[in-house]
């Protein structure tokens, strides 16, 4: 099938049937391998819910065209969210004299000031305070941790390091400094520029790299607020300092990304599985959606099938409680972007039925009434809806929501019953693309319950998930309790008229 045919097929399809769709959401990174409208449509048909734009690569005018293509595709198919991933204060090597430079074991390399090296064994960086903030004994990791150095000497203008693990390094590659306390700001000038652009583009989610404290999250939120953006703020956990303030960061953010690439360099890689479980557990406790990222199907950049270990990795993320899994190079630059998404979808569908539903909603473990995302009445009504839908073996649950918060509470149940999030706000529909098990449905008449139920009946029959005498459970608000969804309807699908 040609790209044009794939595109025509994809936009002709209605919203995917929630009974046959993966509940765990799929994030796909946009890059040269999938940037055309036809390629993006093929990824949507394969199961993508959120497209990630990596601000570490590409120009803003290129990203603007991508946003336009995604929005047009969303209008023709189903709600799709856009995640703008800010690069953060990534410290990188400057220009090397020898490129690549072979770092032999026990050879001494020297960090000097500036961004262009003058000698073959000199290293420079884009962070002008690096020489000041390194101390004797500090580890320095280059090339994603494949080359390891240790600081042995320090002067006013240079730092000497001994090579512990040999390998090649290239200009502009990343530098990781595990345990070092750096004064680099959380938001660089480039990040601020990209955040302002994201606000103008009405991006749905914006993630901040190398978060070290909740103050970093607050800085981004204030910047977005100044530019009229209500985007979901995602904090990327990839620093040791972030792990030390994990709960505070989770509470400050709207969502979390387990960014295992840099995290696996900042900490002992052997601890990554435990840290992943810890981060997901805290996110589940505080009702924050969590994305697991980095190398999930990495071999599919080159091969049409994943390794067994990669399949197991994706499965474990789902079993740990992740709301979404992210593909990076697999879709951005890989040879098999559509196959990668299709494979991810197959794994999700195979594993999700084994999830054990939560016995009760995971209310935040705090006595602070302001810590919850929603009104306590809403929490209780959603809990009741879950129990009733289980008891009746309902075929569909519907959450009417203004901001998406009610749907987020429902997603914490990990229910196998298809759940719709309906709203008259398009931004809310796109926001729900991140919530586990929630299918955002546009066009439903939210203000009138009778019309809404009639709409759901018709939609459910068309999607072949409802038939006469099936039960539908609906949660909405009466308006009598400010800020609360305090009404629960149990609806029986009527028979067809003769």
N, C-alpha and C positions, 0 to 999 in steps of 0.2 A: 504494500500500500504506500503510495506517495505521501510526502509531508502534507500536501494540500488536501488529499483525501482523508488523512488522519485528522486534520484540523476540522474539516467539514463534519466528520463523524462525531468528533468530541463536542462541538458546539451544538449539535443536534440532539444530544442526550439530555434528559431531564436530570434534576438532582439525583445523585446516586441513591439507591435503595439502602436505608440505614441497616436493614437486616442482613445485607450482603456486604456492607462496607466495614473496613477495619475501624475499631473504636479508637485505637491509638493513632494520633495524628502524625502525618509525614511532612517534614520540612525539607525542601530541596533547594540547594544553592544554585543560583543562576550564573552561568558563565558561557564561554564560547561554544560549549557543546550543546547548549539548550536555549539560546537567547532569541531565536526567531519565534514569531507567533505560532507557527506550526509545531515547533518543538515543544513550546510551553503547553500547547493544547494536548499534545501526546502525553506529557507528564501528568496533567490534570486527569485525563482519562485513565491513567495508570494508578491514580490514588493520591496525588499531592494535594495538601490542604493549605500550605504556607510556602511562599517563595522567599528565600533569603537573598538579600543583596549585600555582598561583602564590600564594605567601604575601604578595605585595604587594597582593593584592586579596581581598576577602571576609573573613568571620569564621570562627573555628575551629569553631563549631558547624555552620556550613554545610559546611565541608570534611569534618567528621566524617560527615555524611550522605552525602557523595560517596564517601568511602572505603568506607562500608558497601555502597553500591550497586555499586561496582567489585568488591569482594570477592565479593558474591553472584553477580555476572555471571561472574567468573572461575571460581567453583565449578561453574557450569552450562555453561561453554564450554571454556576452556583457560587455562593460567596467564597472568595479566596482572600487570604490575608497576605500582607507584605511585611516581612521582617527586615529592618535596616540594621545591619550589624556594624557598629562603630569599631574602628581599628584599635582605639585605646592607645595608651603610652607604650607601644611596642618598641623596645630598644633593639637597634639593628647595627650590624657592622657597617662601616663606611666603605670607601673604595680601597681595595687592596692593591699592592704593587704586583704581586703574583695572584692571578685569579683563574682557577682555584689555587688555594694554598694548601699544600700537604703538611699537616701538623703531625710531626713524628713524636713518638713517646719520649718523654724526658727533655725535649727541646724547650728552651725558654722563649716565650713570646712576650711582647711589650705593648701594653695599651698606652697610647699617647693622646694628647688633645688634638682636636680637629676632626675633619671628616674624610681626609685623604691621607693614606699612609705614605711615608717617605722612604721606608726601607722594607726589605722582603719579609722580615720577621716582626714588623710592626702591625698593630691592630688599632683601628679607630672606630668611633661609633657616632650615632646621631644624638647621643645624650651627653651634653657637655659637662655634666657633673659626675660622670662615671668614675673618673680617676679619683675624685675627692671622696666618693662614697664607698669605694672598695677598701677592704682591710685585709691584712695578712691572714691567710687561712681560709678566706672566702672561696667557695666554689664558683666557677664560671662555666656555663654550659653553652656550647655553640651548635649550630646545625641541628636543631630539635633534640639536643642532648647527646648526639652521637660523638661529639668531641668534648671532652671534659678537661678543664684546667683548674689549677689552684693557685691563688695569689701567694707569692713567695717574698716579694720585695715591694716597697712603696717609697716614692719620692714625691716632691711637690707637684711634678708635672708628668709622672709616669707610674705605671704599675706593671711589675713583671709577674708572669704566670708560667708555671711548669705544666706541660702537657701530660695528663694522666691516661687519657684514652685517645689514641691516634685517629686521624681521619681527615677528610677534605673539608675546607670551608670556602665559601664564596662571598663576594661583596653583597651587601644588603641582607644577608641572612640574619635571623634573629639571635639575640643574646638573652639568655635566662640567668638570673642571679638568685638561686634558691636561698631564702633566709635573709637576704640583704634588705635593709631598711632604706628605701629610696624616697627622695623628695619630689620625684616626678609627679606632676598633677594628673588626676584621674581623667580629666578631659583636656586633650590637646587642642591647639587652634584648629587643626584639621577636623577633629571630632566635632567641635562647635559649629564649624561650617557645615559639616554633613548633617548634624542634628537640626540645624535651621532649615536645610534643604528638605530633610525628612518631614519636618512639620509642615512645610509648604505643600509637600506631596500627599499629606494626610496619611502617612505611614501608620500601619495598625500596631506594630510592635517595634520597639527600638531597644537593641541590646548594647550593653556597655562592657567592654573588655577589661580584664585585669582589675576588677573591683577588689578593693582591699578593706573597705569599711562601709557601713550604711551611709556615711556622709557622701561617698562617691555617688551612690544612687540618688540621694537627695539633690546633689548638684545637677545631675542630668534632668531630674524631674522639674526643678525650678527653671532650667533653661527652656525646656519644652513648654512649660506653662506660660512663660513670657512670650512665646510665639504661637500661642493658641492651640497647642497640641494636647490631646487627651490620650496619646498612645500608651499602650501597655509597656512598662519599663521592665526589661529583662536584665538581671545581673548575671554575668558570666563568672562562674567559680573556677579560677585557674591559678590562684596564688595561695601560698601557705597562710598569709595573713587573713584571707577570706575564710579559710576553714576555722581559724581561731575566733572569728566573729560571725559564724555561719547563721545562727538563729536571728541575730540582729539584722543581718543583710536580707535574709528571707522575709522578715517582717517589713522591711523598708521597701522591697521590690514588689512588683506585680507578678513576677515569675522568675524562674531561675534556669540557667543553662549549665549543665555539667560539661564544661569544655575540657575534655580529657587530653587534648594535645599538649597545651602548655602546662596544664596541671601535672601531667605525667613527667614533665621535665623539672618542675618546681619541687616536687616531692618524690620519694622513692616509688618507682612505678609499681612495685609489688603491692603497695597499699591502695592503688587506684580502685580496685573492686570494692573495698570496704568504704572508701570515701564516697564512691558513687551511691552505695546503699544508704550511707548516713545522710547525704544531701537530699536524696529522694524522700527518705523518711521524715526529715524535718519539713520539707515542702508539703508533704501529705498532711502533716500535723497542722500546719498553718494555712492549709487550703490555697496553696500557690501552685500553679501548673509548672511542670519541670520538663525540660528538654534534655535528652542525652545526645551528645554529639561527638564526632571525631572518629574516623576510620571504622564505622560500623560495617560497611561492606567494601572496604578499601580495595581489595583485590579486583573488584568489578570495574575499576578504572581501566583495567587492561584485559580482563577475562569476562566471559558472559555468565559465569557461575561463581557464586561466593564459596569461600572455604567453610568447612564445618564449624571451625572456631568462630567465624563471623556470624553465622546463623545462630549459634549458641549465645553470642554476645548480645545480639538483638533480642533474643528470647528472654535473656536474663534482665535486660532493661525493662521489658514489659512486666515481668514477674516482680521486679523490684518496686514497680508502681509509677513508672514514667508516663507522662501524658503524651509525649511526642518523641520521635526519633528523627535525627537530622542526617541528611546526606550532604557531603561537602564536595570533594573532588569527584565523587562518583557521578554527580550530575553536572558539575561545572565544567570539568575538563576531560571527563572519562570517555571511553569509547562506547559505553553501553548505558547511557543515562536512563532511558525508558525501562530497559531490563532491570536496572538497579531498583527503580521504584516498584516495578511489578514484583520483584523478589521480596522487597521489604513488605509489600502488602500481603503476599502469601505467608510470610513468617508471622505477621501480626494475626491474620485470620486463623492460623493453626494454633497459636498460643493463647489468645484471649479467652476462649471458652474455659480454660483451666483456672482463670483468676477467681479467687474467692471474694464474693461481694462483702463490703464492710457491713458489720452488724448494725452500726449506727453512724450518723454523720460525724466526721472527724472535726469536731469543734476545736478551735484553737485552745491550747492548754494554758489559759490565762484567766485571771479574775478580772482583767480589764475589759469592761463591756465594749470599749471602742476598738478592741483588737480583732473582732470578727469582721468578715467582709460584708455580712448582711445582718439585718434585724434578727433578734432571737426568735421572733414569731416565724419569720421566713425559714430559719433553720429547722424549726419544729414541724412546720407544714411540709417542707421537703422531705423530712424524715418520715412523716406520716404517709406521704405519697409513695415513697419507696416500699413501705410495709404493705400498703393496700395493693399496689401494683403486683407485688409478689404473691399476695394471698389470692388475688383474682386471676392470676396468670394473664395480666393485661398484655395486649399486643403493642401498645404504644403509650409513651409518657410525653406530655407536652408541657414545657416551661415557658410561660409568657414573661418576658424580662425587658426592662428598659435599658439596663447597663450591662447585662450578662452575668451579674453576680449570682442570681438565683440558679442559672444554668451551671455555673461553676460549682456551687454547692452540690447539685445533683450529680455532677460528674465524679465527685469524690466517692460515690457509692460503687463505681465500677459495675453497674448493672448490665446484664445481658439483654435487657428489654430496650428496644430502640427508643431513643429519647430525642425529641425535637426541641430546639431553642428557637422561639419565634419572637420577633421584635419588629417595630415599625422604623427602627433606626439601622441604616445600612452599616455604620461603623460598628455597632454592637454585633450584628450578624457576622462581620468579618472577625471581630475579636473572639467569638466563640469557636472559630476554626482551630484554636489551640486547646480547647477543652475536651478531655477524654470522653468519648461516647456521646457527645452532643452533635447532632446534625443541624446546622443553622438553616432555617427555611424562610425565604423571603416571600412577600406577597400575602401573608396571612392577615386577616382583619383582626387586629389584637384588641380593639376597643369594645367589640361586641361579642360576648361569649357564644351566643347562639350562632352567629355568622361564622365565628372561628371554628366551632365544632363541625358545622356543615362543611367548611372548607377542608378541615382535617379529614373528615369522612371521605370526601371526594378524592383528596390527594392520596390517602392511604389505599383506597381501592385501585387508583391508577398505578400505584407503586406495588400493588399485589401484596401488601402487608396487612390490610384490613379486609374483613368480610362481615356480613351481618351477624350480630350478636357478640362480636368481639368487644372487649372492654378497652376504653381509653381513659387514662388518668391525666387530669389537667390541673396545673397550679397557676393561679393568677392573684391579683389583688382587688379588693373591693373599693379601695380609696378611703375607707373609714379609718384605717390604721396607717398613719403617714410612714412611708418608707418600708412598709411590710407587704409581703405577699401572703395574705391571710385567708385565701379561699381555695378550696380543693374540690374539684368536680370529678365525679365518676360517671362516665358516659358510655352507654351501650350503642354500638353502631346499629342503626335501624336497617330493616330489610328493604329490599328494592320494591318500588311500587309496581304493581301489575298494570 
